[in-house]
Amino acid sequence: MTEEEAGIGTEATVGPLKGDFVAPPAVEEQDERADALPAQEEFWRPPTRFGSVPVEKEPLGWDRRKGFRKLFPQVMLPFQVVERVQFGHPSLEPNRLFWGDNLHVMRQLPSESIDLIYIDPPFFSGRNYNVIFGDQNELRSFSDIWEGGMPGYLIWLNARLYEMKRLLKKTGSIYVHLDWHASHYVRVEMDKVFGTGCFQNEVIWWYRKWSHTRQRYLRNHDVLLFYTRSEDHLFNVQYVPLAASTVKRFRGQRQDFADEARTRKVTTDEESAGSYMPDVWDINLIPAQAAERIGYPTQKPEALLERIIRASSDEGSAVADFFCGGGTTAAVAQRLGRRWIACDQSRVAVAITADRITRLVEEQTGKLFPVPDFTIEHWGVYEARRLSDAPADQFRAFVLRAFGAVADGAEAGIHGYKGAIPVWVGEADQRRAVTVTDVQAFANAMRKTLRYKQDNLRDGIMLAWAFRPDAVEAADRLRRLEQTDLNFIRLDMIRIDSPRFREHVTALSTHHADYENFLTFVQPPRVEVGYKRIASRTYMFDVSETAILNAGAKIINVQWDFDYGERFSSTPGYSFVRGGKNQVALQAQYEFPDTGTKRVACKVQDDMGGEGMWTGEVRVE
């Protein structure tokens, strides 16, 4: 079994598009670089005649010694590769799709590795508007965003913008998509993070929206703040095509009369690309019946992302979206031949994005040119069953990294160290509990170490899914020797899925409740599907008997593939299905195009991040 199949990332430092774990540096106590923020003294310095006026020259939330790590402490956990969707070209580096908190995911990606970042973060317009999928992670994060009003929102966003700046290449660009609630506040903060000289445009995306108001003008636009990493940035000029009816010959030149208020002259070449693209874009919202519509309210049109990606990247460039939602950025980047990284805190969003990319490759891009695989990687919430299927050495490496220990196999019977304390890791199989023999072997291995002989260090840690009662008693006997015998050993037994295992993470949760939920393990639902024929070639499918194995969890999304082949690719219209009052639909009706035996697959996601799949054959009559 390969490392990717096992779901374990390695510790080698790699490029941004490999499916491996980037070994985290010890950065918690490091000071911020002196040049982390741009020098803007002249821009922000008040005129002398105003006297001593306090001016905030640093972004909200910034600490001069620790940067944003003071409010958002560093948490370095491994990535778990839960799936590699293959398209037949394993030699190509895979694209990457992450589920997890984007701040901590970005902190583990290499600097200056991305050409273009587009983000559509939650607008500062209220909790209910932004909660799309209903995941518990999504709910917790959005509650955290709104806690401090506008300043709290800006601090939350600033920490992420700072990491995005670090990830951008010197020639890279970033587009931040906002609405009227916060765009003006965010622009001031981006001036401080990127520098006023790196501001390029405030793009207005204007769209037709049939609404009404008697108190003000209609709010029919969003704002895209376009900044670059430096003044030497990549930009491919975009054009507005010139309609024949708006162009006429004039003194050997052509003049565009589409706008009578301007007299921009263009070349006489009949094949001219048109006039330069302005900073007001007229792009329609997605029609209700459009093929690209997935079904959730904040989905952005592909035409919008295509314009951005064409302008600020080339073929083969790396494009990233750390609030990917339904995956529009990744889908357009895939179609245009770019590499991509996508991330979302919602497990449902990641499932929808994966499904959308798979269907796109199968139907379009995969028929035109070789397409890289993509990996689905988890950060902070891990699939326990997949971890249990991993080979012993990869399982131990994962557990040690998650526990904050360092792997060290130099001494037999000891797998690593946390500080000076030896650590031993049990078997991957959740059914195999630690035995008396394991306890005795680890104690003997500790006694052979120089630390035990010279420094009198007698503490050890055993990590495992479970401990047999006789193993616990054996550890107690070793500890009791401390009263009468110098041969004592103090063993701390910690279950991998217990709160004690993640104490080093929860200790950082002073400001943010999210940290208490990092480093947890989930089980997949046991999907049960029933079906019945209700008309010719028409069947009703039902997943209401599915067993949810995560305590307190509930089903929040069901996806259907009524023509299941080599890989799951949902049937259009069955990726994000909602019933009455925006509730998940546990039943699905489908009319097959013809009769015969059909393979059907169903994926179910719960609100804690568990995902399970059912496959079966249906005789269609």
N, C-alpha and C positions, 0 to 999 in steps of 0.2 A: 504493500500500500504506500502511495506517495504521500508527502507531507500535505499537499493540497487536498487529497482524498480523505486524509485523516482529519482535516479541519484544523491543523496546527500551523501557525506561521513560524518561520525560522527566525533566528536572531541576527542574520546578516543585514548590514546596511545596504539597501538596494535602491534602484530608481523608483519613481512614483507609480509606475504601472505594473510592478511585479506583485504577485500574490503572496508576499512574504511579510514577516513582522520586522519593522524597523526598530532595532535595539534602542531603547530609550536611554539618553544620557542622564546622568545625575545632575539635574538642573534646578532642583527646588531651592537650593541655597545660593545659587548664582545671582549676581546682580545683573540688571539689564544693561545692554550695550549703550554706550554713551550716544551713539548715532542711531538709536532705534527709532526716534522720531525726527522729522525734518527740522532743520533750523529755520525758524520763522520770526526771529526777533523783530525785524523791521516791520513786518506785516502786522504783528499784534501789538507793537509798542505804541502807547497813546501819545498824542502830541504834548509837547512840554507845557503849553499854555493851560492844559487841563489839570496840571499838577500830578499828584500821586494817585492815580486811578488803578485799582486792582484789575488786571486783565488775565483771564484764564487762557494760557497758551498751550496747555496739554489737554488731551481728550479726557472726558469724564471717566473716572475709575482708574486712572493711571497713577501708579506709585513710582517715584523716581528711582527706587532701588530694585523693586521686584516687578515693576510693570503691572500687567493685569493678573499675574500669578498671586498677588496678595489677596485679591478678592475671589479669584478662581484658581485655587491651588492645582498644581500639576498632578495628574493621575496617569501613570504609564501602565497600561494593561495590554495584554497580547490581543492580536486580531485572530479570530477563529474563522477559517475559510469553511463555510458550511456547504458550499456548492461551487462547482466550476461548470458553467454552461458552455458546452463545446460545440464548435462549428467546423471541426475538421482540419484546423491548422494549429496544432499544438506548439509549433516552433515560434509563433508570434506571441509577443508579450500580451497577457490578458489586460483588458480594461478592468476597473475596480468599482464595485458597488458596495457601499458601507451602510450598515445599520448601527447607529450609535450617536452619541452626543458629538456634534460636528466640531466643537471646540477641541475636544480631547483627541478626536480622530486627526484633525489638522496638525496638532502638536506632534504627532508621530510621523508626519510626512516630511520628506526632505525639502530644504529651502531651495528657492529659485528653480522649481521643477515644472511649473504650470505656465502656459502661454495666455490663457484667457479664463477668467472666472465670471460667471453670471450667477447672481443670487436673487431670489424672490423671497426674502425673509417675511415672517409674520408682520403684517401691517399693524400699526398701533391703533387698532380700531375696535378692540374688545375681544374678550376671551371666546365667546361663542362663534364669532366670525372665523377665527383662526383654527379652531379645533375641527379638523376635517375628518380624520379617520377614527378618533376615539381611543387610540392606544393610551394605556396608563402613562407611558413615558411622555407622550405628547401632552397629556393633561397636566402632568407635573411641571414640565418645562414652561408651558404657557402661563401657569400660575406664577412661576418664578419671574417671568418677564414683566408681568403687570404689577408686581408687588410694590415697586418703588415709583409708580407713575412714569412720566416721560424720562426723568433722569435714570431710573432703573432700566428702562428699555434701552436707552442709549449706552449705558455701561455694558449691558448684556451684549449689544451689537458691536460695540467698540472692541471688546476682547476678541471677537471673531474677525473683525476687519483687520485687526493687527496681525493675526495669523495668516490671513489671506495675502496681505502685503508681503509677508515673509516668503510665502509659497510662490509668488509671482516671479517670473524671470524679469531681468532688467528691461526687456522689450515687451513685457506683458501688460494686460489691461484688465480692468474690473468694471462690471456694470451692476449697480445696485438698484433693484426695482422696488419702488415705493409708491404710496399715494399721498394725498394732500395732508394726511394727519401728521406725518413726521419727516417728510422729505427735506424741508428747510432746516430742521434741527440736525438731521443726519449729514447734510452737506457741510455744515460748520464743523462737525466732528471729523469728517473725512478730510477736510482741509488740514486738520491738525495731525491726522494719522499719515496721510500720503503727501501733503504739501500743496499749497495753493498752485504751484507751478505745474502740478500733475493733474489738475482738473482740466478736462477737455470739453465736455458738453453736459448740459442738462437737457436730455432728450425728452420731448413730450410725446407720449403714445396716446393719440386721440382715437376714440372709438365711438360708434353709435350705440347708445343705450337708451331704450325707450322707457324713460321715467318722467316724473313731473315734480315740480315744486313751485310754490307761489311766494317763497321767501328769498330766493337767490337764483343765480344761474345754475344750470345743470352741471354737475360734476362728472364730466365725461372724458377724463384723461388720467393716466398714471405718469409717473416721472421715473426716468432712468438716469442715475448719476454715473457718468462715464469718467473714470480716472485711470491713469496709467502708473506703472511702477517708476518710470523715469520719462524724461522728455524725448528720449530716443526710443520710441515704441513702434511696434508693427501696426500699420493701418492700411487696409486695402480700400481705396476710394470707392464709394458706392454712388450709383446714379439713379435719377428718376427718369424713366423712359419718356421721350418726347412724342406726344401723340401728333399724327400728321395734321390733324385739324387745327392745332395750335401753333404751327410753325409755318413761316413763309419766307421766301427769298427776300433779302434786303441788302442791296449794295454789295453783292459778292459774299455776304455772310448770311447766317440765319439768326433770327431773333425769336426767342421764346416769349410769346404773348399770353401764356397761361395765367400769368399774374401781371396785370397792367401796371402795378405799382413798382415793378422792378424791370430793368432793361438788361438783364444778364445776357451776354452774347456767347454763343457756342460755336463750335467749329463748323465748317462747311461740309465736312464729311457726312455723306448720307447714312453711313453706318455708325454715327456717333452714339456712344452709350447713353447720352442724354445730359441733363443738367445735374450738377452736384446735389447729393442728398442733403436736404435741410435737417434741422433738429426737431421738426415736428413730423411725426409719422402717422399716417392714416392707415391703420390696419384693423380690419374688422375683428370683433369677438368671434369665438367659434360658434357656428350655427348649431342649433340643437340636434340636428340629424347628421352632422358631419362625421365622417369615418374616424377622424382623429379624436373626437370627444370621448373621454373615459367616463365621466359622470359626476365628478366632484366640482364644486363651484369656482375654485380659484385657478383652474387650469388655464394656461396661457397658450395662445396660438403658435403653431410651428413657424408661421411666417415671421413672427417677431424674433424668435430665436435664430432663424436662418439669417436674417439681416445682420444680427450682432455677430454671429459666428463667422460669416463670410467677411465682415469688415475687419475683425480683430484677430483672425487666426488663418493659418494656411493648412493645406492638407498635411496630415501627420502631426499637427500641433496637438498639445494636450489641453483639453477643455474641462473645466470643473464646475460643478454645481453642488453646493453644500446644503441647500434646502430643496432637494430635487423633486419632492412631491410626486406627481405622476410620471416623471421622467421625460418631460419634453426636451430639456437641454441635452440629455444623453441620447435621446432618439434622433434629434437633428444632427448632433455631432457624429453619430454613427452613420447616418445617411450621407453626410458630407465628407466622410473619410477622415475624420479627426479621431484622435485617442481621447478617452474621457474617464473622469472620476466623478462619481455621484455619491451623495450621502443624504440620509434623512434619519430623524429620530423615531419615525413611525415604521413599524415592521410591515404594515399594510402598504405604505408608500413604496418600500423597497420591493415587496412582492409584485406590486403593479408595474413598477419600473422594469424589473427583471422580465416580466411577462411581455411588456411592450417591446423591449429590445429584441427578445427572442422572436416574436412574431414579425418584427420589421426585417430581421435578417432572413428568416425563412421565406418571406414574401417578396423582398426587394433586394437589399444590398448583398445578401449571400449569393445571389445569382449573377452578380456583376463582377465581384472581385473577392479575393481571400479576406475573410473577416476574422479578427482575433476573438478568442474566447473572452468571457468575462467571469470574474469571481464575485461571489456574494460573501461578504465578510462581516462578522459581528464584533463589536467592541462593547464590553461592559456587561452584556447579557448573553449568555452562552447556552448552546444546546447540549444538555448533559448527556443525552443518549449518543450523540455523535462523538463527544469527547470520550465516552466509555468504550467506543469501538476503535480508538486509536492505538497504535503500537505503544509498548511500555515506555520506550525512551522519549517519544514525542509527547506522550501524556505527561510524563514527569517534567519535561522542559516547560510545558504549558502551565502546569500547576505551580512550579517554582516561580516562574515569572509573575503569575497572577498573585502569588503570596508575597511578592516583593523580595524574594530570595534569589541568590545567584547559583546557577548550576555549577557543580564542582564534583567531578567523578574521580578525582585523584586518589581518594581513600576508599577502599572497598567497603560496601555497606552503608555509605553516606552519599546522598544524592546532591546535596548542596548546602549552602550556609545562608543564614539570615543574620548579618553582622558576624559575630563569632560563634553563633549557635548552630550546631549541625542539624540538618533537616533530612528526613527520610520520607519518601512518598510511596504510598501503597499502589495497588494494582488499578488499572483503568476500569475493569469490570465492576459495576456498581454492586453486583451480587457477592463479590469477594471481600469479606471483612477481614481486618487485621487480626492475626492469631498470636498466641503466646510465643510461638517460634519466632515470629517477626520482631516482637518486642525484645526477646533475648538477643537476637542477632544484631539489632541496632545498638543495644547497650554494649555488647562486646566490641562492636566496631568503634564506638565512641571511646572506649577504654584504651584503644590502640593509638589514638591520635596524640600528637605532641601537645595539643591544647589541654588534653586531660592529664597528661603526665607532668607537664611543666607548669601550666598556668592554673591547674585545678578547676578548669571549666567543665562542669558536670551536667549542664542543662542540654536537653535535646528536644526536638519537635518532630512529631509524627503526623503526617497529613494523609487522610484517607477518606473514602466515602463512608465507611462504617468501621466500628471496632467491636470485636466480640467481647462479651462480659469477662471471659477468662483473661483476655489481653489487657483489659482495664485493671483487673486485679493484679496481674503481673507487674504492671507499671506502678501500682500502689505499693507493692512489696519492695520494689527497688527504691522508691522514695523513702519508705520507712527506715531503710538502712542508715539514713542520715543521722539517726539518733544513736546508733551503736557501732557502725562500721564505716570506714572511709571508702568503701567500695560502692557507695551509693550513686545512683543516677536519678536525676529528675527529668521525667519525660512528660511533655505536654502533648496531649492527644487532641487534635483539632479536625473536625469534619470539614470536608471541602465545601459543602453546601451550607455551612453554619455562619451566623453573624461573626463569630470569632475569626473565621478565615479572612474576612474583609475588614477587620478592625483598622488596618493601616490605611484603608480608604475612607471609612466612615469617620475617622479622626479628623479628616479635612472638611467635614460637613458643617462647620460652624455657621457659615453664611447661607448654605444652599442645601435644601433637603434632597436634591437630586443625588448627591454623593452617597447618601445612605442606600441607594438602589443600584449603584454600580457594583459590578462583580457578583451577579446573581446567575442562577442556573434555571433553565426552563425545560419543560417536557413538551413534546409535540402532542396535539390532540389525536385521539384514536378515531379516525374518520369512518363513519358508517353511512352508507348511501342506500336508500331505498328508491325504487322507481316503479312506475306503472304506465301502461299504454292508455291514452285518453282519446286518441283519434288516429287515423291513418298516418303512420310515420311520426306521430307526435307523442311525446312522453313527458311525464311529470317526474322530476327528481327531487329528493328530500334528504337533507342532512341533519334533521332535528334530533336523531338518535346518536349523534357524535358525542363521544365522551371527552370532556375537557379535563386534563390531568393536572393543570396548575391551579392550586387552591385559590378560590375567589375570582377566577378568570371567567370570561364569557366570549362567545364567538362575536367577532366584529367584521369579518369579511369572508366571503365564499367565492371561489373562482372555478369556472367550468371550462373544460376542453372536451368538446364532443367529437373530436377527430384526433385523439391522442396518438402520437407517433414516437419518435426517438426522444423528444423532450417536451416538457409541458409548455403549451402556448394557448392561452385561453381563446375561446371563440369570441369574435367581436361582439361587444355588448354584454359579456359575461365575466368581466374582470373586476368590476367594482359595482355590484348590483345592490340597490336599495329598495326597500318596500315602503309601506306607509310610515309617515312621520320620520323619514330618514333612517329607519331601522334596517339592519341587515336582512336580506331575503334568504331564508333557509330552504326555500323551494325554488326550482327553476323549471320552466316549461321550454321545450325545444322541439322543433320540427326538423327531422333529418331530411337531407335532400333526396335520399333514396333508401331502399331497403337493404337488408343484409346484416352481417355481424359487424358492429362498430365498437371500437375501443374508446372508453370514456374515462376521463380523469377529473378529480375534484380536489382542490386545495382549500384548506380551512385555516384561517389565522385567528388566534385569540388575542385579547387585549393586553396580555403580558409578554407577547412575542413568540409564543409557540405556534408552529406551523406543521400541519400534517397533510398527507395526500392519500387518496384512495384511487385505485384504478380497477376497472372491470370491463367485461364484454357485455354488450346489449344486443339482443337479436331484434332488429327493427323490422316491423311488419307493416 
